Amino acid sequence: MTRIALKIDVDSYRGTLHGVPALIDLLQRHRAAASFFFSFGPDHGGRESRRLSPARYHDRLTRLYGLLLPAPRIGVRCVDGMLQARAAGFEVAVHAWDRVGWETRSPSAANAWIEAEMTLACRRFTDIFGEQPHACAAPGWRTNRHALRLTQRLGLGYASDCRGTSPFIPVIDGEIVLCPQLPTTLPTIDELLATGSTSVEQAIERLVEEPSRIAGDHVFTLRAELEGMCFLPAFARLLGEWQARGHASSTLRELIGSRNIVTLPRHEVAFASIPGRIGQRMLQGKAFLPAE
């Protein structure tokens, strides 16, 4: 039986306000497990280029926040929805403080800026949930070596910051970072639509087949602003098709909890472009073979 961990990135104020409750309802009706990764700071969606995904799917208000309208503080105004997710039994973890700022600045940001952003997000998580975060997921798989090293310093159980094929211990510039990575293994709906030649129905058809085509467990990333709003019917169909084929949904915590971390392979990380997205993202690279 293939397990598919559902990784839900919550990027915006309106995604938290509307997409999260819609996804909770859908997942409960399908008795599906999932992990919610929340953004906690200001929603600066209006500062993001509409050429980028998911910005081109955002509603009118989100396109104005932080530009012509004040940026709502997600971790202040949407606490009820965050607590609802945990009360419903879903895993909750850290996505970002300022999601747009992170995607824009993190690849070249200095250590001090990275640490300040992650500290703000982790503190707000603790204020809301009454416990320290155990996991994080970098927005848009955009990050750098400082952020990667910080996952170890913060004592996180795992991070999901990259694209790849299977869980691993990351190595960057020869340095082993003792915080497992659970990479996203499947393409996202918006990536499959990026060429303009694929319909939503065709994207879903491909995703239905993908877990059977590639052996092993998988991580599928969806967004509260997309699959929880404009693509909600499409995601409902995808979830139903996966379940009909015998695939089981899972949280990322359950996925890493079933693995012996000591025996996880070590892989270098790389930074490169991926189909359907602009700019470099962190990828699972080749196996790390230390010099003898």
Helices and strands as residue ranges (DSSP letters): E 3-10, H 13-14, I 15-19, H 20-29, E 35-39, G 45-47, G 55-57, H 74-77, H 79-87, E 91-96, H 99-105, G 106-108, H 111-129, E 135-136, G 139-141, H 145-153, E 158-159, E 169-172, E 175-176, H 189-193, H 200-213, E 218-223, I 226-230, H 232-244, E 248-250, H 252-257, G 261-263, E 266-272, E 281-287
